[in-house]
């Protein structure tokens, strides 16, 4: 009887062990499958992030280049006075360049999707995760600056142009649209209006503010660009 009991216990123990090992193997296989799926998702995220940051860098360099144009035009206008010998076409070109507002719309679709899915830890590189977080925190500040400047642009810049620089306003919109087609004959009548305000304190303050806006926004964009390039380097290293 004792032998039968001991045999029964041994068989039961073996069966429990087999079940336990089966469970462990199933859990291991499940973990392996989940890890493979996570690595597939990670590879997809990294590829998409790389595309997003290539596009974002291109948009940033364009915005920075536009800001360079605005800064150069504003600096030149501050150097001019009513008696400065400058052609009407050159003056109009300088003024029309101040109409540019070099804002940035970054490409963040992949990062937004990763965050929305709660999948950020799928990206294993902690440095990359930290850089992505820093990049998006910089975007918050940049967007505040951009939105503030857009409101100032509409509320301050455009009214001044329409009230004091009709010629530049009209020709600035006319030339980009129609190329070298001759502007309406009535437009040059406003040329002297522009020259009359060149040396005024109001005009110079207005141009100085425009210069400050462009410089401030460009510094924001350059800061974001440094993070974009750092992230691209990490993404290239993961390939």
C-alpha positions as CSV (number, residue, x, y, z in Angstrom):
1,X,0.0,0.0,0.0
2,X,2.8,2.3,0.9
3,X,4.5,1.5,-2.4
4,X,1.3,2.3,-4.3
5,X,0.9,5.6,-2.4
6,X,4.5,6.6,-3.1
7,X,4.0,5.6,-6.8
8,X,0.9,7.7,-7.0
9,X,2.7,10.7,-5.5
10,X,5.5,10.3,-7.9
11,X,3.1,10.2,-10.9
12,X,1.2,13.2,-9.5
13,X,4.5,15.1,-9.0
14,X,5.6,14.3,-12.5
15,X,2.3,15.4,-13.9
16,X,2.4,18.7,-11.9
17,X,6.0,19.2,-13.1
18,X,5.0,18.6,-16.7
19,X,2.1,21.0,-16.4
20,X,4.3,23.6,-14.7
21,X,7.0,23.2,-17.4
22,X,4.3,23.4,-20.0
23,X,3.1,26.7,-18.5
24,X,6.6,28.0,-18.4
25,X,7.2,27.1,-22.0
26,X,3.9,28.7,-23.0
27,X,4.8,31.9,-21.1
28,X,8.3,31.9,-22.6
29,X,6.9,31.4,-26.1
30,X,4.3,34.2,-25.5
31,X,7.0,36.5,-24.2
32,X,9.1,35.8,-27.2
33,X,6.2,36.4,-29.6
34,X,5.4,39.7,-27.8
35,X,9.0,40.7,-28.0
36,X,9.2,40.0,-31.7
37,X,6.0,42.0,-32.2
38,X,7.4,44.9,-30.2
39,X,10.6,44.8,-32.2
40,X,8.6,44.9,-35.5
41,X,6.6,47.9,-34.2
42,X,9.8,49.6,-33.0
43,X,11.4,49.2,-36.5
44,X,8.3,50.7,-38.0
45,X,8.3,53.6,-35.5
46,X,12.0,54.3,-36.1
47,X,11.6,54.3,-39.9
48,X,8.6,56.6,-39.7
49,X,10.3,58.9,-37.2
50,X,13.3,59.2,-39.5
51,X,11.0,60.3,-42.4
52,X,9.2,62.8,-40.1
53,X,12.4,64.4,-38.9
54,X,13.9,64.6,-42.4
55,X,10.8,66.6,-43.4
56,X,10.8,68.7,-40.3
57,X,14.5,69.6,-40.8
58,X,13.7,70.7,-44.4
59,X,10.8,72.9,-43.1
60,X,13.0,74.3,-40.4
61,X,15.8,75.3,-42.8
62,X,13.3,76.9,-45.1
63,X,11.8,78.9,-42.2
64,X,15.3,79.9,-41.0
65,X,16.2,81.1,-44.5
66,X,13.0,83.2,-44.7
67,X,13.9,84.8,-41.4
68,X,17.3,85.6,-42.8
69,X,15.6,87.5,-45.6
70,X,13.3,89.4,-43.2
71,X,16.2,90.3,-40.9
72,X,18.4,91.5,-43.8
73,X,15.5,93.6,-45.3
74,X,14.6,95.1,-41.9
75,X,18.3,95.9,-41.2
76,X,18.6,97.6,-44.5
77,X,15.4,99.6,-44.0
78,X,16.7,100.9,-40.7
79,X,19.7,102.2,-42.4
80,X,17.7,104.2,-44.9
81,X,16.3,107.7,-44.5
82,X,14.0,110.0,-46.6
83,X,17.0,111.4,-48.5
84,X,18.7,108.0,-49.1
85,X,19.1,107.3,-52.8
86,X,17.2,104.1,-53.3
87,X,15.1,103.1,-56.2
88,X,11.4,102.6,-55.7
89,X,11.6,99.0,-56.9
90,X,14.3,98.2,-54.4
91,X,12.4,100.0,-51.6
92,X,9.3,98.1,-52.5
93,X,11.2,94.8,-52.5
94,X,12.6,95.4,-49.0
95,X,9.1,96.3,-47.7
96,X,7.5,93.3,-49.3
97,X,10.0,91.0,-47.6
98,X,8.7,92.1,-44.2
99,X,5.4,90.5,-45.1
100,X,7.0,87.0,-44.6
101,X,6.2,85.2,-41.4
102,X,8.6,82.2,-41.2
103,X,6.5,79.8,-39.1
104,X,7.0,76.1,-38.8
105,X,4.6,73.2,-38.9
106,X,6.7,70.2,-37.7
107,X,5.8,66.7,-38.7
108,X,4.9,64.9,-35.5
109,X,2.4,62.3,-36.6
110,X,4.5,59.2,-35.7
111,X,5.5,60.5,-32.2
112,X,1.9,61.5,-31.6
113,X,0.7,58.0,-32.6
114,X,3.4,56.3,-30.3
115,X,2.4,58.5,-27.4
116,X,-1.3,58.0,-28.0
117,X,-0.9,54.2,-28.1
118,X,1.1,54.3,-24.9
119,X,3.9,52.6,-26.8
120,X,6.8,54.9,-26.1
121,X,8.7,52.2,-24.1
122,X,8.7,50.1,-27.3
123,X,11.5,52.4,-28.4
124,X,14.3,50.9,-26.4
125,X,17.0,53.6,-26.6
126,X,16.6,55.8,-23.5
127,X,18.7,58.6,-25.2
128,X,16.3,58.7,-28.1
129,X,13.3,58.8,-25.8
130,X,14.8,61.6,-23.9
131,X,15.7,63.6,-27.0
132,X,12.1,63.1,-28.4
133,X,10.7,64.4,-25.1
134,X,13.0,67.4,-25.2
135,X,12.2,68.1,-28.8
136,X,8.4,68.2,-28.1
137,X,8.9,70.4,-25.0
138,X,10.7,72.9,-27.3
139,X,7.9,72.7,-29.8
140,X,5.5,74.0,-27.0
141,X,7.6,77.1,-26.5
142,X,8.1,77.6,-30.2
143,X,4.4,77.4,-30.8
144,X,3.7,80.0,-28.1
145,X,6.2,82.4,-29.9
146,X,4.7,81.7,-33.3
147,X,1.1,82.1,-32.2
148,X,2.0,85.4,-30.4
149,X,3.7,86.7,-33.5
150,X,0.9,85.7,-35.8
151,X,-1.6,87.7,-33.6
152,X,0.8,90.7,-33.6
153,X,1.3,90.4,-37.3
154,X,-2.4,90.7,-37.9
155,X,-3.1,93.3,-35.3
156,X,0.0,95.5,-35.7
157,X,1.9,94.8,-39.0
158,X,-1.0,94.6,-41.5
159,X,-2.9,97.7,-40.3
160,X,0.3,99.8,-40.5
161,X,1.0,98.6,-44.0
162,X,-2.5,99.4,-45.2
163,X,-2.6,102.8,-43.6
164,X,0.9,104.0,-44.4
165,X,2.4,101.9,-47.2
166,X,-0.3,101.4,-49.7
167,X,2.1,101.2,-52.6
168,X,4.2,98.5,-51.0
169,X,1.2,96.6,-49.8
170,X,-0.4,96.5,-53.2
171,X,2.7,95.9,-55.2
172,X,3.9,93.3,-52.7
173,X,0.8,91.3,-53.4
174,X,0.8,92.1,-57.1
175,X,4.3,91.1,-58.1
176,X,4.4,87.6,-56.6
177,X,1.1,86.7,-58.2
178,X,1.6,88.2,-61.6
179,X,5.4,88.0,-62.0
180,X,6.8,90.6,-64.4
181,X,3.4,91.8,-65.7
182,X,3.2,95.5,-65.4
183,X,1.4,96.7,-62.3
184,X,-1.6,99.0,-62.6
185,X,-0.7,102.6,-63.6
186,X,-2.3,104.0,-60.5
187,X,0.1,102.2,-58.2
188,X,3.2,104.4,-58.6
189,X,1.2,107.4,-57.3
190,X,1.8,106.1,-53.8
191,X,5.6,105.9,-54.1
192,X,6.2,109.3,-52.4
193,X,3.9,108.2,-49.5
194,X,6.4,105.5,-48.7
195,X,9.4,107.8,-48.8
196,X,7.7,110.4,-46.6
197,X,7.6,107.9,-43.7
198,X,11.0,106.4,-44.1
199,X,12.7,108.6,-41.6
200,X,9.8,108.8,-39.1
201,X,10.3,107.4,-35.6
202,X,7.0,105.4,-36.0
203,X,8.3,103.7,-39.2
204,X,11.7,102.9,-37.6
205,X,10.0,101.5,-34.5
206,X,7.7,99.4,-36.7
207,X,10.7,98.0,-38.6
208,X,12.7,97.4,-35.4
209,X,9.8,95.4,-34.0
210,X,9.6,93.3,-37.2
211,X,13.3,92.7,-37.0
212,X,13.0,91.6,-33.3
213,X,10.2,89.2,-34.2
214,X,12.2,87.6,-36.9
215,X,15.3,87.3,-34.8
216,X,13.3,85.8,-31.8
217,X,11.5,83.2,-33.9
218,X,14.7,82.3,-35.8
219,X,16.4,81.6,-32.4
220,X,13.6,79.3,-31.5
221,X,13.8,77.5,-34.8
222,X,17.6,77.1,-34.5
223,X,17.2,75.6,-31.0
224,X,14.6,73.1,-32.4
225,X,16.9,72.4,-35.4
226,X,19.7,71.4,-33.0
227,X,17.4,68.8,-31.4
228,X,16.2,67.6,-34.8
229,X,19.7,66.9,-36.0
230,X,20.6,65.2,-32.7
231,X,17.6,62.9,-33.1
232,X,18.4,62.2,-36.7
233,X,21.9,61.1,-35.7
234,X,20.5,58.6,-33.2
235,X,18.0,57.3,-35.7
236,X,20.8,56.9,-38.3
237,X,22.8,54.9,-35.8
238,X,19.9,52.5,-35.2
239,X,19.9,51.4,-38.8
